[in-house]
Amino acid sequence: MKALVGQAFRAEARRWPGRADPTRRGMQSSDRPLAAVARSATGRAVVVPCEKVLRATLVVLGALVFGSLHPLAAIDAARDFSGRWILDSAFSNTQALFEPIEQTLTVTQQDGSIQCSTLLHGASFTWSYALNRDETTYRLGEESRNSVVKWEGSVLLVNTLVSAPQNYTVMDRWTLSRDHSRLAIERQIVRGSTQLEGTLVFRREGSMISSNAAAPLSRPAPPAAPAEITVAAGTRIPLTLRNGVDTKYSHEGDRVYLETAYPITVDGRIVIPPGSSVNATITTSKAAGTLQRKGELYIRFDSLTLPNGVTRDFRSRMTSADSSATGKVDPKEGTVTGERDKADTPRTTAEGAGIGTGVGGLAGAAAGSPAKGAGIGAAAGAAAGLASVLIKHKPDAKLPAGSTVEMVLDRDLHYLPTELKFSTSR
């Protein structure tokens, strides 16, 4: 400030070269005009009228005030992203990015904000970023977005929270090439435990990007998307029932809860650890009848949830059950059909026949024909015993809690390595 005012004084002094310092002529202080003393280029003291000094001072102060109020009046060229940009697929790496990718990007940069517009699926979208770190809210199609930006040198960092059916976060890093012909946006997308990375490289409309122009912004290529780990369709998974199922009491639509009994591995790596939850639904439950109808049960397995919360849906069936189950499993259809307890049938029928023989013999003896009475009584007793078997031992299908069943996958289950991080504590 002192230097600027001094320069202004000397400029005014040059406009008044013949006026010497009145203090050297013995002027009285009352006769001195309002003035200031400055030094000419030759070192001679000269007098500058006060109104001229005031004018020069106001000019300098005005420039300083204007500059302090408008620090972005002249946007730093290294931070100016203005222009129409076209995605250059030859230099971009977008394979891992699942969201719609901007093919064009129009940027208008002002003192305190950056306005952007693009076309996605044929529709035009416009939004802005506040350069004072205020949060901006806007919509991109069905998504609601909240963005905050900040400068890191000449790099613009954009952090965006996306509210959608599956919420996620987008972190962008904007950088200009040295010749301002290229805009690189390094993008990270985080959704749950999944993190995806890619780079969007735009060229300024009307310019071409050479390999030399790309060199200043070259960075190590982002790692390739991690290979998926697949549990193949047809894999058999042993499960333990948490709640029992019985065609006598269970109904269609009832939920069944199970957990994996043993780990499932792929290439030596545990993909589905024991204790993973499986949810199922009873789609068929028919109670046994008193005569020939047997109980019938069908359980549809719907989803599997790993201990860390990662879930996969499917529609799988049962292929077998352990000896604690009452009924026979059809491995092709997945149905469980009840069976009677055949061990008690002969004994119960024989007991009925024996009782009938005794009762019939007594009745026949009283009537004068003991042999005939015994035969009639035996037949009646056997029929009563068989009826008791049919009534008491209905062939319901039962799967008690704690029994082990086997499920066969109807489709591939795909997992990323980042989704297979489990806590060792149980």
VEXKOLMI-211899 format. One record per residue (C-alpha): residue number from 0; residue in three letters; x, y, z. Coordinates in pm, whole numbers, plus 50000, padded with zeros to 5 digits. Layout:
<num->NUM&residu->ALA&east->X&north->Y&up->Z>
...
***
This chain:
<num->0&residu->MET&east->50000&north->50000&up->50000>
<num->1&residu->LYS&east->50278&north->50243&up->50093>
<num->2&residu->ALA&east->50458&north->50172&up->49767>
<num->3&residu->LEU&east->50144&north->50230&up->49561>
<num->4&residu->VAL&east->50071&north->50563&up->49728>
<num->5&residu->GLY&east->50435&north->50667&up->49683>
<num->6&residu->GLN&east->50414&north->50591&up->49311>
<num->7&residu->ALA&east->50097&north->50802&up->49289>
<num->8&residu->PHE&east->50270&north->51092&up->49462>
<num->9&residu->ARG&east->50567&north->51079&up->49226>
<num->10&residu->ALA&east->50333&north->51067&up->48926>
<num->11&residu->GLU&east->50162&north->51383&up->49043>
<num->12&residu->ALA&east->50499&north->51542&up->49119>
<num->13&residu->ARG&east->50605&north->51497&up->48760>
<num->14&residu->ARG&east->50298&north->51692&up->48658>
<num->15&residu->TRP&east->50422&north->51984&up->48877>
<num->16&residu->PRO&east->50797&north->52009&up->48805>
<num->17&residu->GLY&east->50844&north->52377&up->48868>
<num->18&residu->ARG&east->50696&north->52399&up->49206>
<num->19&residu->ALA&east->50963&north->52375&up->49474>
<num->20&residu->ASP&east->50917&north->52287&up->49834>
<num->21&residu->PRO&east->50765&north->52599&up->50000>
<num->22&residu->THR&east->50934&north->52512&up->50325>
<num->23&residu->ARG&east->51267&north->52602&up->50160>
<num->24&residu->ARG&east->51150&north->52958&up->50085>
<num->25&residu->GLY&east->51073&north->53044&up->50442>
<num->26&residu->MET&east->50700&north->53049&up->50398>
<num->27&residu->GLN&east->50500&north->53072&up->50712>
<num->28&residu->SER&east->50292&north->52775&up->50801>
<num->29&residu->SER&east->49977&north->52989&up->50771>
<num->30&residu->ASP&east->50069&north->53074&up->50408>
<num->31&residu->ARG&east->50140&north->52720&up->50297>
<num->32&residu->PRO&east->49876&north->52564&up->50068>
<num->33&residu->LEU&east->49741&north->52220&up->50143>
<num->34&residu->ALA&east->49996&north->52003&up->49974>
<num->35&residu->ALA&east->50222&north->51704&up->50010>
<num->36&residu->VAL&east->50592&north->51674&up->49941>
<num->37&residu->ALA&east->50724&north->51409&up->49705>
<num->38&residu->ARG&east->51057&north->51334&up->49548>
<num->39&residu->SER&east->51107&north->51360&up->49177>
<num->40&residu->ALA&east->51309&north->51108&up->48978>
<num->41&residu->THR&east->51616&north->51334&up->49023>
<num->42&residu->GLY&east->51567&north->51344&up->49401>
<num->43&residu->ARG&east->51441&north->51703&up->49405>
<num->44&residu->ALA&east->51165&north->51775&up->49655>
<num->45&residu->VAL&east->50847&north->51895&up->49486>
<num->46&residu->VAL&east->50505&north->51992&up->49612>
<num->47&residu->VAL&east->50196&north->51804&up->49498>
<num->48&residu->PRO&east->49861&north->51980&up->49552>
<num->49&residu->CYS&east->49648&north->51800&up->49807>
<num->50&residu->GLU&east->49352&north->51745&up->49572>
<num->51&residu->LYS&east->49583&north->51560&up->49334>
<num->52&residu->VAL&east->49719&north->51346&up->49618>
<num->53&residu->LEU&east->49365&north->51266&up->49731>
<num->54&residu->ARG&east->49264&north->51165&up->49380>
<num->55&residu->ALA&east->49562&north->50930&up->49343>
<num->56&residu->THR&east->49501&north->50781&up->49685>
<num->57&residu->LEU&east->49134&north->50715&up->49608>
<num->58&residu->VAL&east->49227&north->50541&up->49285>
<num->59&residu->VAL&east->49468&north->50311&up->49467>
<num->60&residu->LEU&east->49225&north->50240&up->49752>
<num->61&residu->GLY&east->48942&north->50175&up->49507>
<num->62&residu->ALA&east->49148&north->49918&up->49324>
<num->63&residu->LEU&east->49239&north->49746&up->49648>
<num->64&residu->VAL&east->48879&north->49741&up->49776>
<num->65&residu->PHE&east->48745&north->49609&up->49445>
<num->66&residu->GLY&east->49002&north->49335&up->49444>
<num->67&residu->SER&east->48918&north->49229&up->49798>
<num->68&residu->LEU&east->48545&north->49219&up->49725>
<num->69&residu->HIS&east->48589&north->49023&up->49401>
<num->70&residu->PRO&east->48869&north->48774&up->49448>
<num->71&residu->LEU&east->48737&north->48565&up->49158>
<num->72&residu->ALA&east->48679&north->48858&up->48923>
<num->73&residu->ALA&east->48950&north->48706&up->48708>
<num->74&residu->ILE&east->48914&north->48325&up->48729>
<num->75&residu->ASP&east->49242&north->48140&up->48755>
<num->76&residu->ALA&east->49297&north->47973&up->48418>
<num->77&residu->ALA&east->49413&north->47653&up->48589>
<num->78&residu->ARG&east->49076&north->47638&up->48768>
<num->79&residu->ASP&east->48853&north->47739&up->48478>
<num->80&residu->PHE&east->48661&north->47434&up->48351>
<num->81&residu->SER&east->48430&north->47637&up->48124>
<num->82&residu->GLY&east->48357&north->47489&up->47785>
<num->83&residu->ARG&east->48179&north->47211&up->47605>
<num->84&residu->TRP&east->48346&north->46876&up->47666>
<num->85&residu->ILE&east->48309&north->46550&up->47473>
<num->86&residu->LEU&east->48390&north->46212&up->47629>
<num->87&residu->ASP&east->48693&north->46047&up->47468>
<num->88&residu->SER&east->48638&north->45673&up->47512>
<num->89&residu->ALA&east->48991&north->45592&up->47395>
<num->90&residu->PHE&east->49137&north->45754&up->47708>
<num->91&residu->SER&east->48851&north->45675&up->47950>
<num->92&residu->ASN&east->48805&north->45377&up->48177>
<num->93&residu->THR&east->48435&north->45340&up->48256>
<num->94&residu->GLN&east->48378&north->44965&up->48250>
<num->95&residu->ALA&east->48335&north->44940&up->48627>
<num->96&residu->LEU&east->48098&north->45238&up->48659>
<num->97&residu->PHE&east->47735&north->45131&up->48674>
<num->98&residu->GLU&east->47565&north->45470&up->48663>
<num->99&residu->PRO&east->47482&north->45647&up->48331>
<num->100&residu->ILE&east->47800&north->45801&up->48189>
<num->101&residu->GLU&east->47801&north->46158&up->48059>
<num->102&residu->GLN&east->47890&north->46154&up->47689>
<num->103&residu->THR&east->47900&north->46534&up->47676>
<num->104&residu->LEU&east->47940&north->46792&up->47950>
<num->105&residu->THR&east->47885&north->47166&up->47919>
<num->106&residu->VAL&east->48041&north->47373&up->48197>
<num->107&residu->THR&east->47984&north->47743&up->48265>
<num->108&residu->GLN&east->48198&north->47877&up->48547>
<num->109&residu->GLN&east->48116&north->48200&up->48729>
<num->110&residu->ASP&east->48255&north->48378&up->49032>
<num->111&residu->GLY&east->48088&north->48157&up->49292>
<num->112&residu->SER&east->47947&north->47858&up->49110>
<num->113&residu->ILE&east->47989&north->47607&up->48832>
<num->114&residu->GLN&east->47687&north->47525&up->48614>
<num->115&residu->CYS&east->47683&north->47187&up->48437>
<num->116&residu->SER&east->47451&north->47032&up->48181>
<num->117&residu->THR&east->47446&north->46698&up->48001>
<num->118&residu->LEU&east->47226&north->46456&up->47810>
<num->119&residu->LEU&east->47134&north->46123&up->47971>
<num->120&residu->HIS&east->46909&north->45878&up->47788>
<num->121&residu->GLY&east->46803&north->46157&up->47554>
<num->122&residu->ALA&east->46694&north->46392&up->47834>
<num->123&residu->SER&east->46871&north->46717&up->47926>
<num->124&residu->PHE&east->46979&north->46773&up->48287>
<num->125&residu->THR&east->47126&north->47087&up->48446>
<num->126&residu->TRP&east->47277&north->47133&up->48790>
<num->127&residu->SER&east->47530&north->47351&up->48970>
<num->128&residu->TYR&east->47803&north->47339&up->49233>
<num->129&residu->ALA&east->47860&north->47619&up->49486>
<num->130&residu->LEU&east->48228&north->47713&up->49513>
<num->131&residu->ASN&east->48188&north->47846&up->49869>
<num->132&residu->ARG&east->48140&north->47489&up->49998>
<num->133&residu->ASP&east->47764&north->47528&up->50038>
<num->134&residu->GLU&east->47562&north->47214&up->49968>
<num->135&residu->THR&east->47361&north->47207&up->49646>
<num->136&residu->THR&east->47057&north->46983&up->49586>
<num->137&residu->TYR&east->46931&north->46873&up->49246>
<num->138&residu->ARG&east->46776&north->46579&up->49063>
<num->139&residu->LEU&east->46913&north->46357&up->48788>
<num->140&residu->GLY&east->46623&north->46151&up->48659>
<num->141&residu->GLU&east->46480&north->45952&up->48950>
<num->142&residu->GLU&east->46778&north->46029&up->49172>
<num->143&residu->SER&east->46801&north->46308&up->49429>
<num->144&residu->ARG&east->47157&north->46439&up->49474>
<num->145&residu->ASN&east->47334&north->46653&up->49733>
<num->146&residu->SER&east->47681&north->46782&up->49638>
<num->147&residu->VAL&east->47959&north->46970&up->49816>
<num->148&residu->VAL&east->48278&north->47083&up->49640>
<num->149&residu->LYS&east->48615&north->47218&up->49749>
<num->150&residu->TRP&east->48944&north->47312&up->49587>
<num->151&residu->GLU&east->49265&north->47118&up->49636>
<num->152&residu->GLY&east->49509&north->47345&up->49459>
<num->153&residu->SER&east->49386&north->47353&up->49100>
<num->154&residu->VAL&east->49190&north->47028&up->49145>
<num->155&residu->LEU&east->48816&north->47040&up->49213>
<num->156&residu->LEU&east->48683&north->46772&up->49450>
<num->157&residu->VAL&east->48311&north->46694&up->49424>
<num->158&residu->ASN&east->48142&north->46475&up->49686>
<num->159&residu->THR&east->47784&north->46370&up->49604>
<num->160&residu->LEU&east->47532&north->46171&up->49810>
<num->161&residu->VAL&east->47275&north->45999&up->49587>
<num->162&residu->SER&east->46931&north->45907&up->49719>
<num->163&residu->ALA&east->46784&north->45630&up->49503>
<num->164&residu->PRO&east->46634&north->45283&up->49547>
<num->165&residu->GLN&east->46991&north->45185&up->49635>
<num->166&residu->ASN&east->47173&north->45482&up->49793>
<num->167&residu->TYR&east->47536&north->45541&up->49704>
<num->168&residu->THR&east->47811&north->45804&up->49708>
<num->169&residu->VAL&east->47999&north->45951&up->49411>
<num->170&residu->MET&east->48339&north->46116&up->49461>
<num->171&residu->ASP&east->48478&north->46304&up->49159>
<num->172&residu->ARG&east->48819&north->46466&up->49109>
<num->173&residu->TRP&east->48830&north->46723&up->48825>
<num->174&residu->THR&east->49166&north->46812&up->48666>
<num->175&residu->LEU&east->49260&north->47015&up->48358>
<num->176&residu->SER&east->49551&north->46926&up->48131>
<num->177&residu->ARG&east->49827&north->47186&up->48096>
<num->178&residu->ASP&east->49707&north->47299&up->47754>
<num->179&residu->HIS&east->49344&north->47311&up->47878>
<num->180&residu->SER&east->49236&north->47077&up->47598>
<num->181&residu->ARG&east->49141&north->46793&up->47828>
<num->182&residu->LEU&east->48928&north->46750&up->48139>
<num->183&residu->ALA&east->48983&north->46435&up->48344>
<num->184&residu->ILE&east->48728&north->46327&up->48606>
<num->185&residu->GLU&east->48847&north->46045&up->48830>
<num->186&residu->ARG&east->48537&north->45885&up->48980>
<num->187&residu->GLN&east->48483&north->45659&up->49280>
<num->188&residu->ILE&east->48142&north->45508&up->49355>
<num->189&residu->VAL&east->48072&north->45355&up->49695>
<num->190&residu->ARG&east->47755&north->45152&up->49751>
<num->191&residu->GLY&east->47744&north->44953&up->50072>
<num->192&residu->SER&east->48064&north->44752&up->50090>
<num->193&residu->THR&east->48121&north->44777&up->49713>
<num->194&residu->GLN&east->48365&north->45035&up->49574>
<num->195&residu->LEU&east->48400&north->45101&up->49202>
<num->196&residu->GLU&east->48655&north->45322&up->49025>
<num->197&residu->GLY&east->48688&north->45469&up->48679>
<num->198&residu->THR&east->48814&north->45770&up->48483>
<num->199&residu->LEU&east->48623&north->45993&up->48243>
<num->200&residu->VAL&east->48842&north->46185&up->48000>
<num->201&residu->PHE&east->48680&north->46467&up->47802>
<num->202&residu->ARG&east->48830&north->46665&up->47519>
<num->203&residu->ARG&east->48735&north->47024&up->47456>
<num->204&residu->GLU&east->48501&north->47055&up->47160>
<num->205&residu->GLY&east->48700&north->47130&up->46848>
<num->206&residu->SER&east->49029&north->46994&up->46981>
<num->207&residu->MET&east->49199&north->46660&up->46943>
<num->208&residu->ILE&east->49390&north->46480&up->47215>
<num->209&residu->SER&east->49729&north->46337&up->47133>
<num->210&residu->SER&east->49923&north->46093&up->47344>
<num->211&residu->ASN&east->50161&north->46378&up->47435>
<num->212&residu->ALA&east->49875&north->46596&up->47554>
<num->213&residu->ALA&east->49754&north->46316&up->47773>
<num->214&residu->ALA&east->50088&north->46264&up->47941>
<num->215&residu->PRO&east->50078&north->46547&up->48201>
<num->216&residu->LEU&east->49765&north->46404&up->48365>
<num->217&residu->SER&east->49855&north->46038&up->48338>
<num->218&residu->ARG&east->49812&north->45853&up->48664>
<num->219&residu->PRO&east->49835&north->45486&up->48748>
<num->220&residu->ALA&east->49540&north->45312&up->48586>
<num->221&residu->PRO&east->49272&north->45223&up->48837>
<num->222&residu->PRO&east->49270&north->44858&up->48932>
<num->223&residu->ALA&east->49053&north->44636&up->48721>
<num->224&residu->ALA&east->48717&north->44547&up->48863>
<num->225&residu->PRO&east->48766&north->44252&up->49100>
<num->226&residu->ALA&east->48671&north->43917&up->48953>
<num->227&residu->GLU&east->48342&north->43776&up->49076>
<num->228&residu->ILE&east->48331&north->43455&up->49277>
<num->229&residu->THR&east->48049&north->43226&up->49168>
<num->230&residu->VAL&east->47865&north->42952&up->49354>
<num->231&residu->ALA&east->47734&north->42753&up->49061>
<num->232&residu->ALA&east->47375&north->42650&up->49001>
<num->233&residu->GLY&east->47321&north->42291&up->49113>
<num->234&residu->THR&east->47533&north->42331&up->49427>
<num->235&residu->ARG&east->47381&north->42136&up->49717>
<num->236&residu->ILE&east->47374&north->42324&up->50048>
<num->237&residu->PRO&east->47292&north->42145&up->50379>
<num->238&residu->LEU&east->47056&north->42345&up->50600>
<num->239&residu->THR&east->46931&north->42313&up->50958>
<num->240&residu->LEU&east->46569&north->42399&up->51038>
<num->241&residu->ARG&east->46515&north->42658&up->51310>
<num->242&residu->ASN&east->46139&north->42601&up->51328>
<num->243&residu->GLY&east->45954&north->42275&up->51267>
<num->244&residu->VAL&east->45708&north->42211&up->50986>
<num->245&residu->ASP&east->45408&north->41973&up->50997>
<num->246&residu->THR&east->45133&north->41937&up->50736>
<num->247&residu->LYS&east->44886&north->41894&up->51021>
<num->248&residu->TYR&east->44949&north->42244&up->51155>
<num->249&residu->SER&east->45142&north->42438&up->50890>
<num->250&residu->HIS&east->44970&north->42643&up->50619>
<num->251&residu->GLU&east->45057&north->42777&up->50278>
<num->252&residu->GLY&east->45240&north->43111&up->50308>
<num->253&residu->ASP&east->45403&north->43027&up->50643>
<num->254&residu->ARG&east->45767&north->43128&up->50668>
<num->255&residu->VAL&east->46041&north->42876&up->50737>
<num->256&residu->TYR&east->46378&north->42978&up->50880>
<num->257&residu->LEU&east->46696&north->42779&up->50832>
<num->258&residu->GLU&east->47073&north->42825&up->50847>
<num->259&residu->THR&east->47361&north->42669&up->50660>
<num->260&residu->ALA&east->47507&north->42368&up->50842>
<num->261&residu->TYR&east->47844&north->42351&up->50665>
<num->262&residu->PRO&east->48069&north->42600&up->50480>
<num->263&residu->ILE&east->48046&north->42624&up->50102>
<num->264&residu->THR&east->48382&north->42691&up->49936>
<num->265&residu->VAL&east->48496&north->42794&up->49588>
<num->266&residu->ASP&east->48861&north->42736&up->49492>
<num->267&residu->GLY&east->48951&north->42687&up->49857>
<num->268&residu->ARG&east->48784&north->43010&up->49973>
<num->269&residu->ILE&east->48482&north->43010&up->50204>
<num->270&residu->VAL&east->48203&north->43189&up->50021>
<num->271&residu->ILE&east->47901&north->43082&up->50229>
<num->272&residu->PRO&east->48006&north->43026&up->50592>
<num->273&residu->PRO&east->47809&north->42807&up->50834>
<num->274&residu->GLY&east->47535&north->42997&up->51013>
<num->275&residu->SER&east->47429&north->43195&up->50706>
<num->276&residu->SER&east->47053&north->43255&up->50715>
<num->277&residu->VAL&east->46813&north->43106&up->50462>
<num->278&residu->ASN&east->46450&north->43215&up->50437>
<num->279&residu->ALA&east->46188&north->42989&up->50283>
<num->280&residu->THR&east->45812&north->42980&up->50224>
<num->281&residu->ILE&east->45562&north->42693&up->50245>
<num->282&residu->THR&east->45384&north->42694&up->49909>
<num->283&residu->THR&east->45195&north->42364&up->49953>
<num->284&residu->SER&east->45068&north->42210&up->50277>
<num->285&residu->LYS&east->44803&north->41937&up->50256>
<num->286&residu->ALA&east->44711&north->41749&up->50571>
<num->287&residu->ALA&east->44674&north->41373&up->50554>
<num->288&residu->GLY&east->44326&north->41217&up->50518>
<num->289&residu->THR&east->44180&north->40929&up->50717>
<num->290&residu->LEU&east->44201&north->40682&up->50428>
<num->291&residu->GLN&east->44445&north->40695&up->50138>
<num->292&residu->ARG&east->44542&north->41063&up->50119>
<num->293&residu->LYS&east->44890&north->41136&up->50244>
<num->294&residu->GLY&east->45022&north->41465&up->50373>
<num->295&residu->GLU&east->45208&north->41671&up->50114>
<num->296&residu->LEU&east->45449&north->41957&up->50172>
<num->297&residu->TYR&east->45654&north->42184&up->49945>
<num->298&residu->ILE&east->45904&north->42439&up->50076>
<num->299&residu->ARG&east->46044&north->42705&up->49839>
<num->300&residu->PHE&east->46380&north->42849&up->49941>
<num->301&residu->ASP&east->46382&north->43225&up->49867>
<num->302&residu->SER&east->46703&north->43392&up->49986>
<num->303&residu->LEU&east->47038&north->43347&up->50156>
<num->304&residu->THR&east->47199&north->43611&up->50378>
<num->305&residu->LEU&east->47567&north->43595&up->50472>
<num->306&residu->PRO&east->47672&north->43686&up->50828>
<num->307&residu->ASN&east->47781&north->44033&up->50705>
<num->308&residu->GLY&east->47434&north->44107&up->50564>
<num->309&residu->VAL&east->47502&north->44043&up->50193>
<num->310&residu->THR&east->47189&north->43881&up->50047>
<num->311&residu->ARG&east->47114&north->43687&up->49731>
<num->312&residu->ASP&east->46767&north->43582&up->49610>
<num->313&residu->PHE&east->46676&north->43261&up->49432>
<num->314&residu->ARG&east->46396&north->43004&up->49399>
<num->315&residu->SER&east->46538&north->42669&up->49506>
<num->316&residu->ARG&east->46395&north->42335&up->49615>
<num->317&residu->MET&east->46464&north->42059&up->49868>
<num->318&residu->THR&east->46638&north->41741&up->49754>
<num->319&residu->SER&east->46666&north->41536&up->50073>
<num->320&residu->ALA&east->46605&north->41528&up->50449>
<num->321&residu->ASP&east->46764&north->41335&up->50735>
<num->322&residu->SER&east->46608&north->41044&up->50924>
<num->323&residu->SER&east->46433&north->41270&up->51175>
<num->324&residu->ALA&east->46188&north->41376&up->50902>
<num->325&residu->THR&east->45857&north->41194&up->50867>
<num->326&residu->GLY&east->45793&north->41154&up->50498>
<num->327&residu->LYS&east->45967&north->41092&up->50172>
<num->328&residu->VAL&east->46139&north->41369&up->49969>
<num->329&residu->ASP&east->46107&north->41365&up->49591>
<num->330&residu->PRO&east->46447&north->41508&up->49482>
<num->331&residu->LYS&east->46319&north->41607&up->49138>
<num->332&residu->GLU&east->46004&north->41785&up->49252>
<num->333&residu->GLY&east->46113&north->41892&up->49599>
<num->334&residu->THR&east->45791&north->41770&up->49762>
<num->335&residu->VAL&east->45773&north->41586&up->50095>
<num->336&residu->THR&east->45505&north->41315&up->50113>
<num->337&residu->GLY&east->45394&north->41169&up->50446>
<num->338&residu->GLU&east->45412&north->40799&up->50525>
<num->339&residu->ARG&east->45236&north->40591&up->50789>
<num->340&residu->ASP&east->45426&north->40424&up->51069>
<num->341&residu->LYS&east->45433&north->40072&up->50921>
<num->342&residu->ALA&east->45601&north->39921&up->51229>
<num->343&residu->ASP&east->45286&north->39950&up->51440>
<num->344&residu->THR&east->45041&north->39836&up->51171>
<num->345&residu->PRO&east->45087&north->39453&up->51199>
<num->346&residu->ARG&east->45099&north->39464&up->51576>
<num->347&residu->THR&east->44788&north->39676&up->51607>
<num->348&residu->THR&east->44600&north->39461&up->51355>
<num->349&residu->ALA&east->44707&north->39138&up->51530>
<num->350&residu->GLU&east->44606&north->39275&up->51866>
<num->351&residu->GLY&east->44267&north->39359&up->51723>
<num->352&residu->ALA&east->44230&north->39013&up->51573>
<num->353&residu->GLY&east->44329&north->38844&up->51903>
<num->354&residu->ILE&east->44084&north->39047&up->52104>
<num->355&residu->GLY&east->43814&north->38971&up->51847>
<num->356&residu->THR&east->43885&north->38598&up->51857>
<num->357&residu->GLY&east->43848&north->38585&up->52233>
<num->358&residu->VAL&east->43530&north->38786&up->52239>
<num->359&residu->GLY&east->43386&north->38587&up->51944>
<num->360&residu->GLY&east->43472&north->38251&up->52109>
<num->361&residu->LEU&east->43287&north->38341&up->52428>
<num->362&residu->ALA&east->42990&north->38460&up->52229>
<num->363&residu->GLY&east->42992&north->38140&up->52016>
<num->364&residu->ALA&east->43017&north->37914&up->52320>
<num->365&residu->ALA&east->42714&north->38079&up->52469>
<num->366&residu->ALA&east->42532&north->38018&up->52140>
<num->367&residu->GLY&east->42650&north->37654&up->52115>
<num->368&residu->SER&east->42907&north->37716&up->51832>
<num->369&residu->PRO&east->43241&north->37825&up->51983>
<num->370&residu->ALA&east->43450&north->37775&up->51664>
<num->371&residu->LYS&east->43219&north->37977&up->51446>
<num->372&residu->GLY&east->43206&north->38253&up->51702>
<num->373&residu->ALA&east->43585&north->38265&up->51725>
<num->374&residu->GLY&east->43620&north->38305&up->51347>
<num->375&residu->ILE&east->43365&north->38582&up->51326>
<num->376&residu->GLY&east->43523&north->38757&up->51623>
<num->377&residu->ALA&east->43873&north->38736&up->51472>
<num->378&residu->ALA&east->43763&north->38899&up->51147>
<num->379&residu->ALA&east->43579&north->39174&up->51328>
<num->380&residu->GLY&east->43873&north->39235&up->51560>
<num->381&residu->ALA&east->44119&north->39256&up->51273>
<num->382&residu->ALA&east->43900&north->39506&up->51093>
<num->383&residu->ALA&east->43875&north->39714&up->51409>
<num->384&residu->GLY&east->44250&north->39702&up->51456>
<num->385&residu->LEU&east->44316&north->39816&up->51098>
<num->386&residu->ALA&east->44065&north->40100&up->51135>
<num->387&residu->SER&east->44249&north->40207&up->51448>
<num->388&residu->VAL&east->44574&north->40220&up->51250>
<num->389&residu->LEU&east->44417&north->40431&up->50975>
<num->390&residu->ILE&east->44267&north->40673&up->51224>
<num->391&residu->LYS&east->44560&north->40708&up->51464>
<num->392&residu->HIS&east->44852&north->40699&up->51218>
<num->393&residu->LYS&east->44768&north->40952&up->50948>
<num->394&residu->PRO&east->45053&north->40991&up->50700>
<num->395&residu->ASP&east->45137&north->41361&up->50769>
<num->396&residu->ALA&east->45470&north->41503&up->50650>
<num->397&residu->LYS&east->45683&north->41639&up->50932>
<num->398&residu->LEU&east->46019&north->41817&up->50950>
<num->399&residu->PRO&east->46104&north->41883&up->51316>
<num->400&residu->ALA&east->46316&north->42175&up->51429>
<num->401&residu->GLY&east->46685&north->42083&up->51420>
<num->402&residu->SER&east->46648&north->41839&up->51132>
<num->403&residu->THR&east->46883&north->41871&up->50836>
<num->404&residu->VAL&east->46761&north->41915&up->50480>
<num->405&residu->GLU&east->46945&north->41976&up->50158>
<num->406&residu->MET&east->46880&north->42261&up->49913>
<num->407&residu->VAL&east->46996&north->42270&up->49551>
<num->408&residu->LEU&east->47060&north->42612&up->49392>
<num->409&residu->ASP&east->46850&north->42695&up->49086>
<num->410&residu->ARG&east->47092&north->42968&up->48967>
<num->411&residu->ASP&east->47447&north->43098&up->49000>
<num->412&residu->LEU&east->47521&north->43317&up->49302>
<num->413&residu->HIS&east->47779&north->43587&up->49223>
<num->414&residu->TYR&east->47985&north->43766&up->49488>
<num->415&residu->LEU&east->48260&north->44028&up->49480>
<num->416&residu->PRO&east->48565&north->43967&up->49699>
<num->417&residu->THR&east->48474&north->44279&up->49898>
<num->418&residu->GLU&east->48140&north->44115&up->49986>
<num->419&residu->LEU&east->48308&north->43815&up->50143>
<num->420&residu->LYS&east->48466&north->43978&up->50446>
<num->421&residu->PHE&east->48340&north->43807&up->50761>
<num->422&residu->SER&east->48406&north->43859&up->51127>
<num->423&residu->THR&east->48585&north->43571&up->51291>
<num->424&residu->SER&east->48386&north->43608&up->51615>
<num->425&residu->ARG&east->48058&north->43427&up->51643>
***
